[in-house]
Structures are given as structure tokens and as C-alpha cells.
Amino acid sequence: MEMTSLRSLKKSMVNELKTVEAEQPEYPYGLTIDLDNDTIKKMGLDVTKFSVEDEIQIVAKAFISRVSSEKTGEGSNDSLCIQLTDMIIIPVEKEQQARLRDAMKMIM
């Protein structure tokens, strides 16, 4: 099974005179993980070793804590709430990124 990119596709809005790119976040709501100070300490992480946009690998154990499916006029609106219970964060060196992606494809 291959990993799926969760990046949002840009939506275009059409008005009478021109096409305008809609403001939209790069990734949908709910796809971030925020770690507080206590969790960072518990995991033994040193935030000074990370920079914005560093690529990392996350391995986690989780369970589904809520399942929702709502019928709408356009079809259905489905959601899953995933509760992380255990996690490790692994920094990825630039030269290791391509090899890691290839390895993930093999095990998925």
C-alpha cells in the first residue's frame, strides 16, 4: 500500500470577469500534531535540533475513538477521530529521504 499525499488541491472560484484562486490551506484541517512541553520532554526530544520544514518520519500506535457519517445533499460527510497513544519521531537526513520513501513503498 502506497502512502497518500494529503496536500489540498487548489480550488478555483469563477466570477463573471475572471477566475480567482481561492485562499485555502496547503493541508486540510485536523492533519497537524501539536506536542506540548511535557510531551516533548517525555519523548526525549530536543527542539533545537529541528527547523521549520525539516522532514521527519513518524511511527505511531493509535486507535479510532470516533466514527461519524452524515448524509448531506451532496452525498455524505464522513470522519474518523484517531487517538495517538504511542509515537516516535525520527529526523530524516536529506540524503536519506529518497531511500526512506522507497523503503516505505516496499512495506506498504
Number of C-alpha atoms within 10 A of each C-alpha: 8 10 9 6 7 10 11 11 11 12 11 11 11 11 8 5 6 8 10 11 11 11 10 11 11 11 13 12 7 7 9 8 7 8 10 8 11 9 11 13 12 8 14 10 15 9 10 6 8 12 8 5 6 11 14 13 13 10 10 11 11 11 10 10 10 10 10 9 10 9 9 8 6 6 8 10 11 10 11 11 12 13 12 13 9 10 12 13 12 12 15 14 12 10 8 10 15 12 11 14 13 10 11 13 12 10 8 8
